[in-house]
């Protein structure tokens, strides 16, 4: 039996939801309301001491971190539709792109999302209440990110993040000129990763980048990924985010 603790179908939660839906795996859905800071409640921290979603539980075993969860599902359910190449070279190419997304894309898309949207939320909280909330955040890095959002990210950090995203967009565009999917001929976890952590929303998050003009292959790839049944099913999961925050929820809070 699979149980998934998750938030709205965006970012990290979307990444795992797509994998489950694409593989056709039934699961119990447990919604964690990030806007009420339920991920920092003692009951949830007892499940994941890092206080972050998503969390997958399979037959009583707890698996965290989206890329790890995705590969676990491939290993645990080999009979389900494969989202990972069967050959060693294909696996290596897929893992190259998932590593690139995790290390060189996610945090920079997240920074801009937090700067534009989460800063408003952070500043709306009374200073004393804010510090009480921070005391409940298990990870030092997340506490510092919240404080940075409240005070405002520096222009230098935002400019560097934009440069990183531009590099990623150009890199993906080049790859899609060589293969239909990021890791080659097969749709894989690499595509799911980039799509979920920002690829689907680049044109909304960064209108000044004019992604459709700058990277037409990427724009067409977004349409192909969006049209997949598993992706549509994942995106159809309930979204309780305040409409003003739906462009990017700043998940994993």
Phi, psi and omega in degrees: 000134179255136173231132180239122171269123187206167175253210180298160179283069175219160173047233188297317179297319179299320181304313180285322178299320179297315180303314180296316181290320179296325181275353179068034183264122177290146180206156174274126181265126176239111183280132176246117184276102181292332183286344173254010177059034180293339179291349179252003176295145179307323182296322179281321180297333176293334178275312177232102183302343178278348177066041182225152174251158001274166173227130177254133174242123180234115181051041177087353180265135184263127177236130180236170181073122192300318180293323176293317178300315182299315180290326177299317180297325177295320181285321186282334184230065182294342180281342179280160179310131185282135175245016180221134179302153181276333185268153183302319181294318178297319177299317181297317179295318178298315183292330175301314183287323178294322177295318178299315179297315182294320189262335188237002180232307191306308185295331183278324171295317180300318181301315180293322177298315179295318181300318186277332189235312185288333176304320179299315179295314183299320182284345180278351182267133177306142186304316180294318179294323179300314181294325176296319178296320181295329179296338181269350182281117186293321187269129178304315183299322179289323176298316180294326178293319177298316181293323177295321178295320181294318181277336181106126178292147182290154178298325179295317179294319180293321179294320178295320179297319178298318179299318179299319181291320177299318177299317180296316179300313180295323181293315178295318179300318178297315181297320181289349171280348182251326181222153181290334178233165189301320183263004179138225184276348186248137171292126187223184176301333178297317178294318180299317182299306183295320179299311187289321186277358176164336185304325183285342186241011184301320182293331178276322181287325185229066181301330180292342180281340180049061187302320182299327178276318182291322186222073183297328178293320178297317179299319179291323177298318178302319179295319180294317179294316182299330183280349182293142184300316181296323179291316178298321179295321178293316181293339180278354177298151183307138179236107183261009180297140171308130182309328181291343183250007189285343178299321176202122188275349184063043189309212175032036185276000000 
